[in-house]
Amino acid sequence: MKGLLYYFSGTGNTKWVADILKKHFRNNKIDLELLNIEKVDEIKLNQLDFLIIGSPVYAEMEPKIVDNFLNKLPICIKNLKTIIYATQGGKSSSAPAIIAKKLKNKGYNIFIEECIKMPNNYYFLLNKEPNINEYDKILYNAECKVKLIVENFIKNNKLKKENSLIRIKLGKTCGNFFRRMIPKISKNITATSECTKCGICLTNCPNGNITFEDGKAVFHSKCMMCLRCIYACPVNAIRYKGKKIKQVQKDRIKEVIK
Ligand SMILES: Cc1cc2nc3c(=O)[nH]c(=O)nc-3n(C[C@H](O)[C@H](O)[C@H](O)COP(=O)(O)O)c2cc1C
């Protein structure tokens, strides 16, 4: 049996879950290949037994980069079994249901839709201090959920959380509003003079939104608010609203930057 997992991960959480899924499928002698959608030119779904889509949640919905990928997915003629998971700071979101609807319309057989709580990388939106003491427990619970996904999938059990239509509608409204606000919100991201111009933010920005001009990092208008630049900066020189951010994704972001 062979599966393919396409993911986008701004700061490493969604990739962390992808790695744990791979581990648990491997424990069951099932091969799972992981592919970062940022690096995918051609989508190949031949000779696959199942497909997994992993996405972070931005204001209740999947980010636009995931949407663009979903639009490119071919129509499915063989009713491919599909698992959708979203990682978020809260317990649940509308994202898996929104993604599932798009894939169902293309003929995919949605088997599992799951929300997996991970550390909130946007904790500072509400000026909150992150509670790092909770992280071990959050990661432990996330792994338990992954185990459950794999067990149910192998036993051919469908696993879906029924979201109310109102929740999904509200989620879409909230997500689309947020998308429209991104050009304005992203202006809150700036670099200080501590920046050493190492270029890590520049080479790892999924939208190629950062350049150096006159010796300074400049953030242009294509930001998607993935926050990778903030967490990847080796000297923590990137600010949000002028504030220094605790780099709580340090451990997990390593897996998504070069
Ligand atoms: C722009 C933005 C919006 C977010 N919105 C939500 C949200 O609506 N609900 C939530 O629970 N978490 C939200 N989060 C937290 C992330 O979904 C969460 O930390 C996720 O696991 C990050 O995954 P990644 O590290 O793979 O990018 C948001 C994060 C960002 C950057």
The ligand as a Gaussian input file, in Angstrom:
#p B3LYP/6-31G(d) Opt

LIG

0 1
 C       -2.221000      34.167000       9.873000
 C       -2.572000      33.110000      10.856000
 C       -3.892000      32.894000      11.215000
 C       -4.215000      31.886000      12.133000
 N       -5.528000      31.659000      12.423000
 C       -5.856000      30.666000      13.278000
 C       -7.228000      30.397000      13.570000
 O       -8.151000      30.983000      13.021000
 N       -7.507000      29.430000      14.459000
 C       -6.516000      28.721000      15.094000
 O       -6.858000      27.875000      15.922000
 N       -5.213000      28.927000      14.807000
 C       -4.849000      29.890000      13.918000
 N       -3.533000      30.114000      13.621000
 C       -2.487000      29.241000      14.213000
 C       -1.957000      28.222000      13.213000
 O       -3.012000      27.656000      12.465000
 C       -1.195000      27.061000      13.873000
 O       -0.208000      27.484000      14.746000
 C       -0.652000      26.104000      12.802000
 O       -0.356000      24.884000      13.416000
 C        0.583000      26.622000      12.087000
 O        1.031000      25.630000      11.210000
 P        2.434000      25.701000      10.444000
 O        3.501000      25.783000      11.509000
 O        2.497000      24.433000       9.699000
 O        2.425000      26.907000       9.588000
 C       -3.185000      31.102000      12.710000
 C       -1.859000      31.330000      12.336000
 C       -1.543000      32.318000      11.415000
 C       -0.117000      32.515000      11.012000

